[in-house]
Amino acid sequence: MSVRFVDIHVLQSVPPSCVNRDDTGSPKSAIYGGVRRSRVSSQAWKRAARADFEQHLDRAELGVRTKRVLELMVNDMADLAPDMTLEERVERANKVLDAGKLKPKPVKVKKSAVEGEEPGLAETDYLIFFSRAQIRRLAEIAVGNDKPTAKEVLAAASAEHGIEVSLFGRMVADNKLLTVDASVQVAHALSTHGAEIESDYFTAVDDKREADDQGADMIGVVDFTSSTLYRYATINMGLLTENLGDEAAAVRAAQAFVRAFTLSMPTGKQNTFANRTLPEAVVVVLREDQPVNAVGAFEAPVVAKGQGLVAESARRLNDKLASVQSFLDAPAATFVTTSSDAADVLAGGAAVPLATLVDSVGESLTASLESK
């Protein structure tokens, strides 16, 4: 057995919410199977997973996606060379970024800026994803070398990608050599059924107004929807191992992503709707052949038949995964954890703790590596 891909399938019931808005402020949606569905973008869920990493992983293993690389380098240089002046640190850091074709540009002063307020340090034109270890090494080059070379910068930014850069990749438009291919693909979450967008009309009253003063002091409308979502992501274990440079680290990163993707939730309008729920079912499939998104199970929208949408969605997912197995080779392993509503229809389903599922995935991936 040689596991190449880790497929993660999640069914999650979400109450009235607006976790991911479009440019008009309404919940995102998409037409699938000729029916409008509720949608949450892959970018939103990847950002939520990264936020979950911060709660459970060592900060040194994580990364930062920012335009303020110069500022981060200058801060690290203050630790490495405390006697160096701010001006000298900025000058040296700029030389390093210039050698990597990432030279920041001065920040434009906003009209609203306070008179006499100093503008911030220069920023790159676009967001760049670096691990914290890479930023530290770039700072070390800036401290120790008056004339940094492109080769040095490339070497510093091409090792120790950390978990986040290794999983989600990095695109650098000005220097293709710094690009890192993502080892994770995340699908846009879709409702398993047709979904409508509704509107909440609300008013607010000034606490200090006179008791006999009629009317509202604020009126507004918030759009929302509710749905049972099918969520899917896949990890390319070969590419993840290549990015991290260590097989054991790749297994640990895969486990971290399975956990984070399962438990995370985009934070849009959470104060308004308190929509944080847990998944109804999680199916992790270890595959040797190719990743398989099972969204086709819901091309014909699920219809509630007096028992809600979760059980029927679980049955559809179970049937789809079974049909995949008859079309392709059987998966190397399948792990399932479910709620009581989905346990009866998902083969092998049981309400086991998520930690048990994650541990089992790690054990299987490790065994796969040892069997090579």
DANORHU-V628340 format. One record per backbone hydrogen bond with DSSP energy under -1.0 kcal/mol. CO is the residue of the C=O (numbers start at 1). NH is the residue of the N-H. E is the energy in kcal/mol with one decimal. If there is no record, write none. Layout:
CO/NH/E  CO/NH/E
This chain:
4/237/-2.2  5/287/-2.8  6/235/-2.0  7/285/-2.5  8/233/-1.7  9/283/-2.9  10/231/-3.1  11/280/-2.7  11/281/-1.6  12/229/-3.3  14/227/-2.4  17/225/-2.2  19/268/-1.1  20/28/-2.4  22/25/-1.5  26/22/-2.7  28/39/-2.4  30/37/-3.7  32/35/-1.3  35/32/-2.7  36/195/-2.2  37/30/-1.9  38/191/-2.0  40/189/-2.2  41/45/-1.6  42/46/-2.4  43/47/-2.2  44/48/-1.7  45/49/-2.2  46/50/-2.2  47/51/-1.8  48/52/-1.7  49/53/-1.8  50/54/-1.3  52/55/-1.3  53/56/-1.4  53/57/-2.5  58/61/-1.9  59/62/-1.3  61/163/-1.5  62/132/-2.1  64/130/-2.1  66/128/-2.2  67/124/-2.2  68/72/-1.9  69/73/-2.5  70/74/-2.6  71/75/-2.1  72/76/-2.0  73/77/-2.6  74/78/-1.3  76/80/-1.9  77/81/-3.1  81/84/-1.8  85/89/-2.4  86/90/-2.6  87/91/-2.2  88/92/-2.5  89/93/-2.6  90/94/-2.2  91/95/-1.5  92/96/-1.7  93/97/-2.2  94/98/-2.4  95/99/-2.0  96/100/-1.3  97/102/-3.5  98/101/-1.6  105/123/-2.5  110/113/-1.7  114/117/-2.3  123/105/-3.4  128/66/-2.3  130/64/-2.9  131/135/-1.9  132/136/-2.0  133/137/-2.0  134/138/-2.4  135/139/-2.1  136/140/-2.1  137/141/-2.1  138/142/-2.1  139/143/-2.0  140/144/-2.2  141/145/-1.7  149/153/-2.1  150/154/-2.6  151/155/-2.3  152/156/-2.3  153/157/-2.0  162/166/-1.6  163/167/-2.0  164/168/-3.1  165/169/-2.0  167/184/-1.9  170/180/-2.9  175/178/-2.1  176/179/-1.6  180/170/-2.7  183/236/-3.4  185/234/-2.5  189/40/-1.9  190/230/-3.3  192/302/-2.8  198/224/-2.7  200/222/-2.2  202/220/-2.5  204/217/-2.4  204/218/-1.3  206/209/-1.6  210/213/-1.7  218/204/-2.1  220/202/-2.7  222/200/-3.1  224/198/-3.0  225/17/-2.3  227/14/-3.7  228/192/-2.7  229/12/-2.3  230/190/-1.8  231/10/-2.7  232/187/-2.6  233/8/-3.0  234/185/-2.4  235/6/-1.9  236/240/-2.5  237/241/-2.4  238/242/-2.1  239/243/-2.7  240/244/-2.2  241/245/-2.7  246/250/-1.7  247/251/-2.0  248/252/-2.0  249/253/-2.4  250/254/-2.5  251/255/-2.3  252/256/-2.2  253/257/-2.3  254/258/-2.5  255/259/-2.3  256/260/-2.6  257/261/-3.2  258/262/-1.8  259/263/-2.2  260/264/-2.1  267/270/-1.8  269/273/-2.1  270/274/-2.8  280/339/-3.0  281/11/-2.3  282/337/-2.3  283/9/-2.9  284/335/-2.8  285/7/-3.0  286/332/-2.1  286/333/-1.3  287/4/-2.3  287/5/-2.3  294/297/-2.1  295/298/-2.4  296/299/-1.4  309/313/-2.2  310/314/-2.7  311/315/-2.2  312/316/-2.4  313/317/-2.4  314/318/-2.7  315/319/-2.5  316/320/-2.4  317/321/-2.5  318/322/-1.9  319/323/-2.1  320/324/-2.2  321/325/-1.7  322/326/-1.4  323/327/-1.2  324/328/-3.2  333/286/-3.0  335/284/-3.1  337/282/-2.9  339/343/-1.6  342/345/-1.0  342/346/-1.7  346/349/-2.7  350/338/-1.6  350/352/-2.2  353/357/-1.5  354/358/-2.7  355/359/-2.4  356/360/-2.3  357/361/-2.3  358/362/-2.2  359/363/-2.4  360/364/-2.2  361/365/-2.4  362/366/-2.4  363/367/-2.3  364/368/-2.1  365/369/-1.9  366/370/-2.1  367/371/-1.3  369/372/-1.1
